[in-house]
Amino acid sequence: MATNKPNIAIILIDSLARTPFLEALENDQLPNFKELTRKATLYTNAYSPAASTTPSIASLLSGYYSIKFGVRSVRDPIPSKMPLITDILHSKGYTSLAEVTGPLGNELGLRKRFNYYNYRVKGSSTKWVKTLKKKIETLNQPRFLLLHIWEPHLPRYYDGKNILLGNLQTDYKQYMKALKQVDSIIPELLETIDNTIFFIMGDHGDKIAKSLLTTMKLNLIRIQKRIPILKDKIEGITEGTDFAGHGYKNLPIAAETILITNATSIQETTSQAISTLDTTAEIISKVYNSDLPGCLNLDGQPLTKPKNKKRTIFSFSCSAANRNRCRLVAFTDDKVHIYDIYIGEEPLENYPRVFASILNYIHKEKLFITSAKMRYMKCYKKYSKS
């Protein structure tokens, strides 16, 4: 079906960490990504709005920090009243497809927000990419795709196998191996989504263990989870898991990622600080071919026409075991602000000023959820007529 609306794809690479990615790129270890950066824009200073998948993707698909809707940890479902980009894209005639893995199962609440939603088991993306083309070809245009790749996530995967257990490689080498696996599928993946505006990014970053001793501790943690009877014997060795991986204890490193897109007309590498949730604002401006309406009041801003290049960018995460125990980070021009908070036990006046704009919503979360989707759609209707 002919259309003047662009096809759009978000390619989400789980745990895509900025520093090892850029090191591998510079050392010519990722030839396909390197070739891609010659034809697209690479943002080397991108920040994820959260340090775990669920709140990050909720933020990414809405354009709002998901903490405003009570999505704080990897186990929190996405509320049905939380406005998502698919709401608007469907109203503009888009067909949506999500191909996901990891924690993005049915319990998350995303299935009903896409026309087609396919969850696959963790592992290699090589076979998956080969089956993807037929699925996409059956979809009416314009299309919106959410494509989720798992390999770099702990435990790292290569050729469909868990490469964390049963070897003496450092976690850093394992991570690079997984990253090279992703690099190998990039040409076929981009060919599959030809004639599409794409955004490639991490859902969050990752802290990589470079020493063999730390890697061995990681191995023990995986063994501990598989064989609970060993828990008491080895938990002293593995106490505290913030030495690698992501999650609230590993902020701010776990927020550091990159973004590659062909949405801009300039092919360049830029160190301009952005949030990955800016993707939503960019998509909206592309679909409507105009500036973003102020009535949306999104937390993101278009990548191609940012209104404030010196704004504060936030990232946050809360514990999966206790969603009231959180860490918030503010990235400003000159420094990184870190604040640990136990929600419900601290009065608002104790919050550092830099966090005021986001933390106020913790106490207004139900009101925000109730009114946001209605306001969102009302604004879009007005926007569509203009």
C-alpha positions, 0 to 999 in steps of 0.5 A: 500500500502506497504511503507518504509516511516513513517506515520506522524501526527501533533496534534495541540492543540489550546492555549496549555499553558505551565505552566497550562499544566505542573501543571496539569501533575504534579498534576495527572490531565491529566492521559492520557498525563502523561502515554504518556510522559512515552513512548515519549519525552516531551519538557517542554521549547517549544516556538511557532513562533507566538502568533496567529494561522495563522502565527504560522501554516504557520511557522510550516508547512514551517520551516520558520518564516512566517513574511518572507512571510508577514504572520503576523496576524491571518487574513493574508492568506498563499501565494501560493508561500510560500513553505510548507512541503506538497509540498515535502511530496506529491513529496515523495508519501504522502497523506495529510489530514487536519482536522481543525477548528477555523481560518483555513477556506478556506480563509487561502489558505491551502485547496489547499495545502492538498489532503483532507481538512476538516473544522469543526465548533468549539466545542467538539472533542469527536464526531470528534475523533470517525469519524476520524478513517474511514477517515484515513483508506481510505487514501493511505500510507504513510500519513501526518495528520494535526489534530487541536483540539479547546477546550482550546481556548477562549471561552473554550469548554467542552462537545461541550459547551462554558463554558466561559459564564453563570458561576462563575468559574475562567478562570483558572478552565475553562481552566483546564476543557477544558484541561481534555476534551482533555486528555480524547480523547488522547488514542482513537486519538493515537489508530486511528493514530497507527503506526505513528510518532506524534508531539503534541503541541500548535499552541501557548500558552495562558495567563490564568485569575486566578481571578474571577474579571478578568474572569468576564471581559472576560465574558463582552467582550464576551457579548459585541461582541454578543450584540454590543449595549452594547459596549459603556456601558461596554468598559471602564470596559473591556478596554485592553484585554491583561489580558487573551488569546493570540495575540501580546499583550500577548507575551512572555507568549503566545509563551510558550507551550510544545511538545510531540513526539515519533520521538526520540528513547529516552523517557525523559522529557527535558528542552532543548529550542526548537521552534515548527517549528523545527518539519518541520526539524525533519519531513524532516530528517525522510522522507529522513533518512539523515541530513538536507541539508544546501541549505534549510536554514530553521529557524528550526533544527531537534529535534533529531540532533540540530546543535545549542542548544544555538541559539536564538529562535524568536516569533512574532505577529501583531495586527489583526486590524493593521498588522503593529503594532507588538511585537517581542520576542527573547528567548536567553540562559540568557534572554528574549528580547521584542521589540514593532515595528510599521512596516514602521515607523522605520529605520532598524538601530533602531532595536535591534541587536538581531532581525536583522536576522528576521526583515531584511526580513520585507523589502524584503518580496516580493523578498523572496516570489518570490524566496523561493519556487523555491529554496526550490524545487530545493534544494529538487530535489538535496537532493533526488538524493543524 
